Amino acid sequence: MNNLSKDDIPKLGRKINQLKKRISRSEISGKMEKVEFRKMRIKKIKNQIDEILKKKKNTRL
């Protein structure tokens, strides 16, 4: 995994929003085959954000 910094958090947040929009559009159209994969990607991105925040807290101590 590449090294992420605090500056990457807004970029990751935008990616989450994109994926959420795609999920809602696919639910409306009925194409559900990619929804689970997108939900998995959202969870993975959220975990990356949590990791970044943990690293930030540990460096303050």
C-alpha positions in Angstrom: 0.0 0.0 0.0 1.3 3.4 -0.8 2.0 6.0 1.9 -0.9 8.3 2.4 -0.8 11.6 4.3 -3.3 13.9 5.9 -3.6 15.9 2.7 -5.1 12.8 0.9 -8.2 12.7 3.1 -10.3 15.2 1.0 -9.4 13.2 -2.1 -10.5 10.0 -0.5 -13.7 11.7 0.7 -14.5 12.7 -2.8 -13.9 9.2 -4.0 -16.4 7.9 -1.4 -19.0 10.4 -2.6 -18.5 9.3 -6.2 -19.0 5.6 -5.2 -22.2 6.5 -3.2 -23.6 8.3 -6.2 -22.9 5.3 -8.5 -24.6 3.0 -6.0 -27.7 5.1 -5.9 -27.9 5.4 -9.7 -27.4 1.7 -10.1 -30.1 0.9 -7.5 -32.5 3.1 -9.5 -31.6 1.5 -12.8 -31.7 -2.0 -11.4 -28.1 -3.0 -12.3 -27.0 -4.4 -8.9 -24.0 -6.5 -10.0 -21.4 -3.9 -9.0 -23.1 -2.5 -5.9 -21.4 -5.0 -3.5 -18.0 -4.2 -5.0 -18.5 -0.5 -4.6 -19.6 -0.9 -1.0 -16.5 -2.9 -0.3 -14.4 -0.1 -1.9 -16.1 2.5 0.4 -15.3 0.4 3.4 -11.6 0.0 2.3 -11.3 3.8 1.8 -12.8 4.5 5.2 -10.3 2.1 6.7 -7.5 4.0 5.0 -8.8 7.3 6.4 -8.9 5.8 9.9 -5.3 4.6 9.5 -4.2 8.1 8.5 -5.9 9.6 11.5 -4.3 7.1 13.8 -0.9 7.8 12.5 -1.5 11.5 13.0 -2.6 11.0 16.6 0.5 8.7 17.3 2.9 11.3 16.0 1.4 14.0 18.3 2.1 11.9 21.5 
